[in-house]
Structures are given as structure tokens and as C-alpha cells.
């Protein structure tokens, strides 16, 4: 059962980086909207 996870260590890292990138982008977008998006 542990082989499945160890078979693709790079995949796990890629997913983590992708999620971090998406979260960072969302936070930056929210900050931009709150700073220069208020009427």
C-alpha cells in the first residue's frame, strides 16, 4: 500500500506547489481587490 505513494514523489511535490501557487494567487487577487477595487 505504501508503494503507491512512494512511486510518484514528484507528483506529490507538484501538487503541493500547484496548490500553493493557486492559494497565493487568490490571496493576491483578494488583496488587490480590497486595496484598489473598492468604489
N, C-alpha and C positions, 0 to 999 in steps of 0.2 A: 504493500500500500504506500510505503514511503518512497518507492521508486518514481511514482508519477510526479511528485513534487521536485525530486532531485533531477529528473530527466530534463526539465526546462528551467534552470535557474535564471537564465537571461530573460525568459518570458516574464517571470515574476517581477524582475527589476524593471523591465519595460513598462509593465502595467502600473507599478508604483510611480514611476517617473511621469507616465501619461496622466495619472490621476492628480498628481501634484501640480502638473502644468495646468490642467483644466481648473483646479481649485484656485491656483494663483491668478489665472486669467479672470475667473469670475470675481474674485475679491478686488482685483484691479479695476474691473468694469464697474463694480458697485461703488468703489471709491470715486472713480471718475464721475459717475452719475451724481453722486451726492455732492461732490465738490463743484462741478460745473453743469449740472443737469437740473438744478432747482430753478423754477420760474421766478 
